[in-house]
Amino acid sequence: MRLILSLLISCLIISTISSQQVADPADVGMSKERLARLDAVMHSYVDKEMLSGVQTAIMRRGELVHFDSYGYEDMDTEDPIKENSIWRIYSMTKPIVSVGLMMLYEQGLFQLDDPVARYIPAFKDMQVYHEGEGLKPAENPIRIVDILRHTSGIGYGWGRGTYVDSVYQSVDFFSMKTTEELNEVLASAPLYFEPGTAWRYGLSVDISGRLIEVLSGMPLDEYLDQKILAPLGMNDTSFEVPDDKEDRFVSNYQPQQDGSLKLIDHPSWSPYTKEVTHFSGGGGLVSTTPDYLRFCQMLINEGELDGNRILSPKTIELMTDNHTEGIQHHPGGPVVLPAMGNDFGLGFSIVTDLAETRATGSEGIYGWGGLAGTFFRIDPEEELIYIMMIQLVPNAHLKARARFQTMVYQALIE
């Protein structure tokens, strides 16, 4: 009965999409029958109660050819996933903030090789930890290019229990009251390595968010809203879920050893539904699938959507080029790049060797994902955008992102 109800809900949601009509997949070289395979795979996660709900969307050649919602915003109430359900996108915030920073680059306010300390003095005298030797003054400054491509020497404290890991783990960066406060505390922590010499995922884009505030003279939330979100019509993307949208906010879950899902963040007590003063450039936004599709459309359209120019085509080209060629990853943490055919641009991962990824796709695919399993990719060669939204922390054991990507590409027939 639960499966039948969910299928009816899914069909109802698709039939009520008004903002973008779902086109016939055959018109853009995709198979409706093969897209049904995608639904079967993604729905199975919900049917087996491995996920509370899932939403997927695909655009090709400018046409929305797939939009599917399945499952529940909350497993207890069984409120169905809606077309405009609101999801914690966590690190899918990073590409938006990176675009925001590059808009200021286009205004001539900085160059990529500029030291961050020129604009945020707290980062002037950084120290690097050397195993067996302790802390030493950094020889290289952290440059703006380093915070955009994660070569700053800054991490998240994920690792094998090193000294720097312990320093990060002793501080709750996410309890900071403002973006400025986080940056001040972060600047006092040691670096994992000399800036520019390795890649390590971390809080670098939270520095980008503060840099936007310094250069623009605006709080990050206001800047993003005025310069990106409002112009693109991303009306449900924000750092805080207002009261009148709380009924669309999806609950977040954690898998348990017995296979059950534990509720870890509910709209009624979520920090996202309280007053937010710390606007995390690295992971603070919530969004909807239709909203994030518009952001992706702007990117694949080389910086423009519906007459609103966000970036120039050449800046998009720069951001989606490989900026980590020859740079090795720094060990530690669950996110390891450059590796497995992926390198990094300015705000996005980039597929540079398709065979090495062990995945169907194209060289030149770019995108990123979020902590709770949200995922997007843009394939310029195939004129393709695909997005998956789930809410599960952690989620790597599901391999949902890889399976979703496989099912997207197997549906291409020309």
VEXROKOL-966583 format. One record per residue: residue in one letter; x, y, z of N, C-alpha, C in turn. Coordinates in steps of 0.001 Angstrom, whole numbers, plus 500000, padded with zeros to 6 digits. Each point is the difference from the previous one (the first is absolute). Layout:
! residues N
AXYZXYZXYZ...
This chain:
! residues 414
M500829498798500000499171501202500000500873501266500000R501081499954500823500898501157500070500632500277498645L500423498961499275500592500162498678498998500605499032I498759499484500002498971500504499083499722501470500278L499879500351501301499765501393500367501122500895499507S501251499548500186501145500812499574500025500187498495L499645498953499252499961500120498550498950501016499561L498833499983500652498948500959499672500441501419500320I500682500156501154500514501312500379500994500501498968S500894499108499573501020500370499018499365500480498709C499010499263499510499322500366498750499293501338500151L499363500228501187499292501246500240500944501177499967I501173499850500646500968501095500038500466500351498605I500329498981499187500466500264498644498930500724499200S498728499619500196498925500586499200499698501433500393T500455500439501190499686501349500448501165500967499837I501094499588499403501100500923499755499532501070499020S500103501240500415499563501093499132501164500873499559S501049500066500836501121500881499683500773499512498785Q500075498698499829500695499442498837499259498741499562Q499545499993498762499277498853499482500961498851499725V499591498796500377500833498833499718499813499616498537A501111500008499251499959499717498572500078498500499739D499690499617498767500143498605499581501493499699499891P500506499030500757501441499699499954500501499692498595A499171499389499190500420499635498646500368501225499169D499405501146500326500279501216499235501442500484500182V500642499563501080501383500429500255500935498801500131G499619498892499380500901498858499935500097499174501259M498906499917500758499979499153501183498810499052499944S500129498884500680498981498955499950499103500054501230K498708500111499767499033499995501100500032498669500738E500148498918499249500034498665500604501244499834500869R501124500525499537501229499886500776499995500937501211L499300501113499907499847500855501174499158499310501072A499108499123499567499223499218500974500920499096500816R501094499551499382500980499213500749500606500842501122L500291501273499676500547500904501010499042500095501185D498712500216499695499011500088501076499994498738500847A500059498846499344499956498730500738501161499882500973V501202500387499545501188499908500861499892500967501170M499640501251499725499952500993501064498832499736500958H498876499558499464498848499687500857500295498834500934S500865499084499553500290498820500815500645500385501325Y500754501093500020500600500455501254498923500360501023V498912500610499514498905500380500888499185498771500396D499723499137499024499210498799500281500669499116501050K501341499974499987500749499209500982500268500784501283E499427501218500073500151500886501155501462500319500301M500792500096498920501381500458500122500075501522499883L498962500593499407499837501439499897498559500344500354S499804501198500526498629500460500249499338500463498709G500798500590499125499461500502498741501122500380499060V499661500153498730500986500362498987499321500809498912Q500722500974499474499496500801498885501100500101498952T499650499770498735500983500036498923499477500851498848A500922500656499325499638500845498862501087499928498944I499586500042498739500940499976498875499551501018498973M500951500796499528499760500897498869500983499652498896R499497500005498760500888499831498860499605500962498892R501009500638499432499803500962498915498962501049500378G500044500408501273499114501045500475498600499561500357E499715498711499912498663499483500294500015499132501252L499036500230500883499829499129501155499307498725499526V500709498876500068499461498742499463499696498984501101H500376500320501219499752499073501101499926500783501290F498941499781500773499881500573501332499177499029500827D500641499368500961499322498947500758500185500202501492S498922499901500751500022500093501456499391498735500575Y500666499444501000499550498711500524500320499920501486G499005499645500792500228499857501427499456501164500787Y500637500290501134499423500878501000500966501067500476E499428501169500285500784501040500658500352499584501429D499101499253500614500221499500501356499380498614500107M500748499044500512499537498615500036498887499781501023D499946500795501054498961499829501010498654500531499522T500016501199499425498744500602499545499586499509498615E500972499451499254499794499551498622499487501120499091D500439501236500292499737501098499066500812499743498735P499369500024498837500719499654498766501010501065499585I501057499551499328500930500932499362499230500824498987K500228501308500011499331500912499084500975500450498916E499462500558498921500870500545498956500958501025500586N499500500805500943500813501072500586500395499708501435S500157498738500357500541499660501311501378500641500174I500309500368501227501248500708500299500982499026500637W501227499989499456501038499048500400501219500732500545R500683499387500973501309500490500425500988499615498903I500553500988499325500925499657498909501455500026500467Y500236500415501227501347499994500574501045500483498988S500926499140499575501130500471499180499637500367498571M498750499777499592499563500567498720499822501517500125T500205500516501219500126501449500209501281500516499352K501049499198500024501330500451499558500022500518498562P499398499304499019500011500557498646499294501349499894I498918500184500762499276501271499957500880501124500550V500648499748501121500877501012500601501213500259499113S500525498959499375501131500178499087499613500881498815V498797499796499475499499500873498932499887501433500513G499496500153501231499881501341500572501334500702500115L501034499270500399501328500595500109500552500370498627M499766499141499022500506500281498651499272501168499335M498809500314500449499334501211499521500784501235500420L500578499968501193500826501114500469501343500033499274Y500488498820499637501205499912499158499762500720498672E498812499804499453499677500657498724499914501517500135Q499801500478501222499957501446500226501400500589500222G501016499133499928501369500471500143500414500254501437L499273499410500963500286500258501408501134499161500556F500406498955499298501136499182500429500501499184498819Q501176499413500171500540499033499064500148498667500723L499968498916499269500011498683500620501281499725500785D501098500597499603501258499794500715500184500942501185D499031500863500253500108500893501165499989499194501291P500823500377500983499925499358501317498668500335500685V499385499014500620498761500237500740500222501047501082A501198499996500605500304500923501097499935501459499574R500089500290498729499876501386499533498617500547500344Y499018499138500062498622500399500247499487499541501369I500554498901500511499653499505501341501321499836500754P500462501035500704501342499994500599500265498854500966A498963499386500563500202498911500959500795498848499395F499981499869498673500689498892499335501434500339499597K500552501068500574501327500448499590501121499080500471D499996499623501263501122499242500573499560498581500331M499805499203498976499547498626500202501173499085500338Q499691498905500688501013499011500339499612498642499425V501016499253499607499815498674499423500560498973500964Y499258498919500211500494498935500871500813499001499184H501208499719500449500875499016499367500186498827500953E499666498806499540500099498807500843501423499847500542G500103499889501326501300499828500647500758501285500214E499530501097499411500707501279500126499145501078500650G498694499774500065499117500975500614499563501097499050L499651501144500558499480501119499214501119500891499481K499868500391498728500950500934499397499219501042499210P500516501211499872499318501025499207499811499527498552A498821500257499459499735499620498609500905500790499059E500558499307499033500848500662499013499161500662498910N498838499430499723499123500529498951498760500643500615P499527501099499440498720500545500463498841499171499449I498882500027500694498777499425499427499490500995498972R499908499565498762499494500860498934498506499740499787I499351500911499320498565499835499760499730498759499149V500887499709499059499823498787499207500026498764500896D500760500053501092500103498853500905498695499726500736I499278501058500374498744499756500713498903499540499044L500116500340498733499015499560499011500228498557499556R501252499538500036500293498636499511500429499043501118H499916500428501245500324499171501175501481499604500064T500866500949499737501438499774500158500592500952501039S499167500451500920500407501001500992500784499415501168G499892498684500222500565499391501200498994499910501132I498782500459499748498924499984500992499143498759499776G499550499384501073499183498799499887498716500103500787Y499465498827500363498807499905500841500291499299501330G501237499533500174500305499220501186499727498523499815W499716499603498757499818498589499673501367499396499724G500331498936500646501292499395499734500315498874500947R501282499740500159500487498843500744500438500353501418G499488501102500509500348500378501366501313500731500120T500398500748498966501232500774500056499829501185500947Y501096500702500235499944501178500858499021501028499447V500066500253498694499107501007499410498550499539500098D499760498708499786498644499468500185499487500336501400S500844499795500995499576500220501387499679501466500269V500751500901499365499721501427500164498626500331499426Y499731499514498795498689500234499381498882499402500840Q500222498802500500498945499313500746499742500613501366S500895500846500463499808500667501289499143501256499873V499688500393498777499241501226499752498718499651499241D498883500520500445498735499816499286499816501176499042F500548499854498808499937501085499027498562500358499629F499106499019500106498633500220499539499130500670501066S500580500253501183499256500721501045500318501489499989M500872500419499083500374501412499937498776500863499670K499996501207500533498841500874499843499985500757498677T501197500212499418500085500736498745501070499398499106T499942500354498744501027499582499045501355500572500397E500006501235500481501258500639500426500619499240501163E499186499599500978500520499276501161500623498673499581L499339499281499104500556498727499542501364500213499353N500110501021499172501267500253499320501105500372500974E499681500760501025501004500372500996500527498761500721V499094499102500379500408498781500695500756499075499046L499518499882498770500648499131499019501424500458499708A500211501301499958501335500538499712500994499696501114S499508499673501181500897499675501114500393498523500017A499366499186499169500309498566499948501192499754499074P500785498952500258501121499693499103499508499421498679L500828500137498976499691499442498689500503498563499909Y499324499206499195500417498613499781501263499933499135F500179500982499105501139499985499073500210501403499452E501102500185499323500286501291499366498922500325498962P499400501190500074498979500371499022500491499839498564G499121499454499180500283499832498575500709498724499628T500355499162500996500804498816499697499213498693500002A498769500006500504499201498772500072498525500375500037W499151498977499884498540500201500029499430499331501234R499214500739500754499291499419501149498677500741500171Y498942499223500087498665500561500143499848500623501382G499377501182500050499873500636501289499187501275499976L500283500858500969499219501206500237500416501182499121S500743499717498949500505501080499145498892500898499462V498868499420499618498949500814499384499288500863501042D500150499669501279499519500916501034500849501268500016I501254499884499570500823501199499818499500500773498786S499624499295498943499428500670498820498768500806500390G499156499412500869498810500718500441500336501281500740R500999499941500874500422501209500723500633501006499049L500749499509499028500627500888499021498934500763499212I498916499334499672498887500682499334499493501146500866E499847499736501304499505501051500892500953501191500037V501291499724500082500994501080500074500022500808498708L500004499322498872500124500682498707498721500721499578S498866499422500356498721500588499569499423500975501015G500438499878501272499423500822501047498608499560500418M499622498755499644498666499482500305500114498684500755P499060499698500911499956498655500588499818498968498895L500549498818500195499976498987498951498587499649499567D499066499894500932498640499632499615499373501047499093E500219501274500312499432501071499169500663500030498634Y501313499821499983500721500015498727499497498894499073L499937498770500511499553498891499158498577500222499518D499148500495500888498610500210499608499877501045498896Q500713501108500147499878501090499037500695499711498673K501143499317500061500828499839498806499763498686499249I499533498950500693499848498694499348498590499446500154L499538499857501232498753499265500255498774500709499422A499834501274500303498847500734499466500052500136498482P501142500383499413500043500075498537499683498678499304L500364498882500609499745498699499391498644499421500395G499259500693500832498701499491500429500100498835500958M501099499936500765500208498928500977499396500443501338N498681500082500035499299500630501109499937499157501265D500318498705499897499959499118501163501395499626500495T501017500691499510501375499726500410500447501067500991S500432499552501185500349500955501049500788499293501098F500483500779500962500697499438501158499030499645501125E498774500433499889499017499821501065498644499675499377V499302499027500592498664499628499513498961500818500761P499266500887499318498995500811500706498806499159500439D499221500546500914498871499269500576499023499517498934D499741500827498990498993499635499013500477498950498996K501273499577500129500527498945499120500395498748500779E499800500045501312500451498893500841499315498688499632D498769500068499498499276498773499652500544499331498746R500956500645499349500635499403498811501423499521500280F500466500169501223501378499684500362500107498509500345V500891499295499305500129498554500122500812499636501246S499561498993500746500743499514501165501285499304499559N500994500045500868501302499404499715500204498768500891Y500651498966499446500105498716500689501442499490500044Q500206499028500890501290499323500136499759498491500019P500737499234499190499813498548499995500537499369501276Q499300498990500492500404499285501207500497498595499635Q500704499373500917500568498674499731498932498962499694D498813500151500566498935499021499739499245500284498704G500471500998499235499369500322498724498916501052500080S499625500402501199498967501023500153500588501393499773L499122500991499901500422501378499831499639500801501247K500979500718500526499795500825501189499836501456499577L498955500641500499499776501412499728501057500837500716I500731500833499242501046500825500620499738501498499836D499075500386499145499665501422499862498582500118499470H499111500554500815498589500149499648499672501485499884P499125500391499079499683501423499847499603500699501287S499345499302500902499514500639501228501124500408500936W501170499360499903501119500372500858501315500191499257S499921500092498695501205500168499185500611501392500179P501333500092500023500631501330500028499678500824498766Y499612499338498910499652500730498776498681500751500123T499156499619500970498726500695500187500080501031501131K501184500160500590500241501039501000500714501170499316E500264501056500761500718501134499428501441499605499693V500425500225498773501360499671499565500789501296499841T501151500059500665500877501172499884501360499640499403H500342498705500028501248499539499393499658499408498636F500376500700498957499671499589498634501174499206499437S499925498688500129501108499135499598500088499907498488G501085500541499450500223499904498561500322498605499545G500403499144500944500362498636499650498879499004500100G498871500369500648498972498980500153498718500450500647G499660501281499958498877500496500779498661500116499316L499931499808498690498751500263499287499040498805499995V498730500330499923498960499036499638499465500419498637S499420499039499269499510500321498665498972498966499567T499440500219498829499088499049499372500610499513498698T499494498898499498500487499504498709499724501001498876P498782500572499877499787501000498949500943501196500110D500264500452501230500933501114500165501393499621499508Y500498498842500432501367499641499632500110499707498504L498918499543499403499997499838498545500253501334499314R499435501066500525500187501315499384501454500453500128F500607499720501130501428500311500154500818499228498968C499703498731499824500720499177499024499736500463498573Q498770500412499721499697500524498665500836501229499701M500148500869500981500845501175499808501417499588499637L500526498990500687501364499552499734500137499403498605I499080499112499634500118499343498696499723500976498866N499283501094500312499757501065499024501140501014499965E501118499635500598501200500843500015499775501313500733G499265499922501127499912501149500890498736500824499929E499018499564499195498807500823499805498744499146500081L498919500572500530498708499310500024498880501030499950D499119499817499055498816500865499855500363501484499972G501076500306499303500403501394499855500829500551501140N500237499203501020500821500436501125501409499431499869R500958500874499791501390499599499848500670500001501381I500443498808500458500662499862501293501514500050499831L500525499237499053501426499966499684500185499994498494S501197500341499570500302499927498578500332498557499610P499843499638498728500378498651499561501457499664500302K500887500980499871501419499720500236500277499718501479T499236500602500900500188499707501417499511498593500328I498878499604499412499526498617500172501044499027499459E500585500331498876501040499158499404501183499874500945L500391501108500620501108499979500952499669499147501222M498798500141500519499606499284501210499901498493499782T499672499597498786499796498575499720501192499364499300D501121500705499994501244499416499523500697499321501179N501019499199499707500725499261501023501046500901500652H499822500270501300500931500844500745500867499197500970T499936498669499930500783499185500934500891498992499278E500266500238498729500873499091499266501377499957500658G500480498806500297501300499828500624500007500173501505I498855500339500583499904500168501453499445498715500602Q500682499464500978499584498749500633499027500276501138H499173498993500302499100500163501137500789499812501294H499506500619501050500588499856501325499206498937500752P500648499010500581499254498892500613499157500454501187G498840499346500123499124500299501134498645500485499557G498961499352500519498648500424499696499349499174498923P498666500023499947499273499173499046499945500547498579V500323501279499823499969500606498669501423500166499516V500362499260498963501382499992499525500032500345498511L500550501152499692500227500428498631501331500764500007P500675500151498895499732499381498705500298498493500032A499103499219499504500139498548499983498869499406499175M500186498758499564498966499260499274499418500791498831G500881500623499224499554500691498798499393501362500228N499965500453501247499434501310500316501086500949500485D499947501210499530500817501077500512499065501092500495F500530501190500254499151501053500560500222501312499279G498887500710499789500050501328499408499906501058501085L499215501034499737499770501050500989498572499857500501G499823499102500971498677499779500567499328498713499584F500597499258499080499388498780499476501047498901499835S499568498738500147500831498889499535499860499917498489I501042499513499337500030499915498543500451498602499592V499263499340499106500442498718499465501045500262498921T501224499527500232501083500208499036500449498708499331D499636498849500560500341498709499412498822499064500239L499137499871499007498759499252500172500247498555500392A500953499346499362500255498593500301500390499810501463E500767500949500535500436499890501395498855500144500987T498905500652499602498879500174500929499226498710500205R500154499043499078499240498751500040498500500279499986A499599501045499279498588500372499953499634500472498606T498765499747499606499498500511498730499910501517500084G500356500675498911499920501449499997500799500597498871S500587501151500231500805500701499002501140500712500707E501086500176499305501039500880500529499475501442499939G500274500744501034499493501363500087498775500145500879I499426498894500479498907500089500971500490500762501230Y499156500891500522500370500685501235498798500083500942G500293500175501283498937500098500992500537499740501391W499100499689500928500386499675501366498806499384500702G500140499701501282498923499396500772499960500571501400G499065499493500803499845500473501368500041498861500996L500238500348501258500185499033501073498854499008500112A498783500449499791498830499127500169499642499239498733G500896499998499009499791499188498809499498500743498789T499749501310500118499597500762498828501145500004498986F499665500136498715500990499739498950499563500685498717F500943500687499332499688500530498668501217499889499103R499730499829498736501037500001498988499486500696498748I500943500641499300499726500671498735500954499427498964D499444499552498881500786499399498921499844500876498761P500947500932499767499870500899498842499968499262498669E500767498914499880500051499272498736498633499443499623E499294499470500972498676499416499747498863500990500253E500345501245500349498987501017500334499042499448501053L500583499517501094499264499208500978500219500536501416I498900500070500751500029500335501428499253498906500738Y500562499507501103499252499040500799500233500251501484I498909499884500765500003500335501418499280498902500778M500557499642501149499345499081500920499976500634501380M498851499933500672499855500502501357499583498867500930I500776499773501065499646499106501087500446500675501295Q499614499434501164500436500540501279500400498855500920L501289499627499913500521498905500798501475500245500288V500394499963501282501389500236500416500454498881500939P501029499216499634500693499959498704499214499172498995N500453499995498762499249499320498947500865499262498998A501328500026500180500902499418499006499735498511499779H499533499306501046499764498560499877498918499677498979L499112500948499719498922499760499037500491500023498556K501093500737499751500487500231498640498885500551499111A499113500791500606498852500532499269500422500961498900R501031500813500252500437500957498990500518499277498763A500828498986500215500570499268498865498914499284499217R499051499397500709498924499292499311499108500974499233F499739501145500617499197501001499313500675500450498712Q501290500287500055500707500435498796499970498920498924T500213498762500392499931498895499031498644499968499313M498937500153500779498652499904499440499659501197499126V500602501154500279499805501156499119500587499714498632Y501240499527499957500677499838498717499494498807499199Q499522498955500674499466498882499235498700500376499285A499391501124500432498754500457499357500269500852498759L501271500380499757500334500729498777500029499022498828I499288500318498954499992499118498831500478500705498742E500340501245500117500632500710498866500704501256500505
